[in-house]
Amino acid sequence: MSWFKIFIFSLLLVIFQVTPTTLTSLYLGINQELSLLRFWGEYFAIGFMGFLVFFLMGFQRLPNPYLHAFIVALLQHLFCVVFYIAVLGGMSYSILSAIELSFTLLALLAGTFLGLKVAHSKGEQVAT
């Protein structure tokens, strides 16, 4: 296990997944008419940013890449829970939380798979 890389990728995932919600909250505020569109946009942005992190991680060709990716996602979630408890005093889950987690899970699977695929094809090109 590469714990240093797991820690770094977890921090990247936290930063990349907090950025879309922070930017939209600062720019749009919490407007009731825009809330549904804003939330779906944020979830797609969170999924895309997560995809990039897991793609880069897959490209690293770590041993047991899916286990590493799962640990990164788990550590990122724990970082966020600790942050929410420290700053907001608590955390609650809703259907929106499940949607966000499903976007992250899809990003984990797709990003890791494509990162491994690209790394493997780059390795074959260099070897020939």
C-alpha positions as CSV (number, residue, x, y, z in Angstrom):
1,M,0.0,0.0,0.0
2,S,1.2,3.4,-0.9
3,W,-0.1,5.4,2.0
4,F,1.5,8.7,1.0
5,K,-0.2,8.6,-2.4
6,I,-3.5,7.5,-0.8
7,F,-3.2,10.6,1.5
8,I,-2.3,12.9,-1.4
9,F,-5.1,11.7,-3.6
10,S,-7.6,11.9,-0.8
11,L,-6.7,15.5,-0.2
12,L,-7.0,16.2,-3.9
13,L,-10.4,14.6,-4.0
14,V,-11.5,16.7,-1.0
15,I,-10.3,19.9,-2.7
16,F,-11.7,19.0,-6.1
17,Q,-15.1,17.9,-4.7
18,V,-15.5,20.9,-2.4
19,T,-14.6,23.5,-5.1
20,P,-17.8,23.2,-7.2
21,T,-20.1,23.6,-4.3
22,T,-18.1,26.5,-2.9
23,L,-17.9,28.3,-6.2
24,T,-21.6,28.0,-7.0
25,S,-22.6,29.0,-3.5
26,L,-20.4,32.1,-3.7
27,Y,-21.5,33.0,-7.3
28,L,-25.2,32.0,-7.2
29,G,-26.0,32.1,-3.5
30,I,-28.8,29.9,-2.3
31,N,-31.6,30.9,-4.6
32,Q,-34.6,28.6,-4.4
33,E,-35.4,28.8,-8.1
34,L,-31.9,27.7,-9.1
35,S,-31.4,25.1,-6.3
36,L,-32.3,22.0,-8.2
37,L,-30.4,23.0,-11.3
38,R,-27.5,24.1,-9.2
39,F,-27.4,20.8,-7.2
40,W,-27.4,18.7,-10.3
41,G,-24.7,20.8,-11.9
42,E,-22.6,20.5,-8.7
43,Y,-23.1,16.7,-8.6
44,F,-21.9,16.4,-12.2
45,A,-19.0,18.6,-11.5
46,I,-18.1,16.6,-8.4
47,G,-18.3,13.4,-10.4
48,F,-16.1,14.8,-13.1
49,M,-13.5,16.1,-10.7
50,G,-13.6,12.7,-8.9
51,F,-13.1,11.0,-12.3
52,L,-10.0,13.1,-12.9
53,V,-8.5,12.2,-9.5
54,F,-9.2,8.5,-10.0
55,F,-8.0,8.6,-13.6
56,L,-4.7,10.1,-12.4
57,M,-4.5,7.5,-9.7
58,G,-5.2,4.7,-12.2
59,F,-2.5,6.1,-14.4
60,Q,0.0,5.7,-11.5
61,R,-0.4,1.9,-11.9
62,L,-0.4,1.2,-8.2
63,P,-0.7,-2.4,-7.1
64,N,-4.4,-3.2,-6.3
65,P,-5.6,0.0,-7.9
66,Y,-9.3,-0.5,-7.0
67,L,-8.4,-1.1,-3.4
68,H,-6.3,2.0,-3.4
69,A,-9.1,4.0,-5.0
70,F,-11.7,2.7,-2.5
71,I,-9.4,3.7,0.4
72,V,-8.9,7.2,-1.1
73,A,-12.7,7.6,-1.4
74,L,-13.2,6.3,2.1
75,L,-10.5,8.6,3.5
76,Q,-12.0,11.6,1.6
77,H,-15.4,10.9,3.0
78,L,-13.9,10.7,6.5
79,F,-12.1,14.0,6.0
80,C,-15.4,15.6,5.0
81,V,-17.3,14.1,7.9
82,V,-14.7,15.4,10.4
83,F,-14.8,18.8,8.7
84,Y,-18.6,19.1,8.8
85,I,-18.7,18.1,12.4
86,A,-15.9,20.5,13.3
87,V,-17.3,23.5,11.4
88,L,-21.0,22.9,11.3
89,G,-21.4,20.9,14.5
90,G,-22.8,17.8,12.8
91,M,-23.7,16.1,9.6
92,S,-26.9,14.6,8.3
93,Y,-27.5,12.3,5.3
94,S,-30.4,12.6,2.8
95,I,-31.2,11.3,-0.7
96,L,-28.9,14.0,-2.0
97,S,-26.1,12.5,-0.1
98,A,-26.8,9.2,-1.7
99,I,-26.7,10.8,-5.1
100,E,-23.4,12.5,-4.4
101,L,-21.9,9.2,-3.2
102,S,-23.2,7.4,-6.3
103,F,-21.5,10.0,-8.5
104,T,-18.3,9.5,-6.6
105,L,-18.6,5.7,-6.9
106,L,-19.1,5.9,-10.6
107,A,-16.2,8.3,-10.9
108,L,-14.1,5.8,-8.9
109,L,-14.9,2.9,-11.2
110,A,-14.7,4.7,-14.5
111,G,-11.7,6.9,-13.7
112,T,-9.6,4.0,-12.3
113,F,-10.5,1.8,-15.2
114,L,-9.7,4.4,-17.9
115,G,-6.5,5.5,-16.1
116,L,-5.3,1.9,-16.0
117,K,-6.2,1.4,-19.6
118,V,-4.4,4.5,-20.8
119,A,-1.3,3.7,-18.6
120,H,-1.3,0.2,-20.0
121,S,-1.5,1.4,-23.6
122,K,1.3,4.0,-23.0
123,G,3.4,1.3,-21.5
124,E,3.0,-0.9,-24.6
125,Q,3.8,2.0,-26.9
126,V,7.0,2.7,-25.0
127,A,8.1,-1.0,-25.0
128,T,7.8,-1.3,-28.8
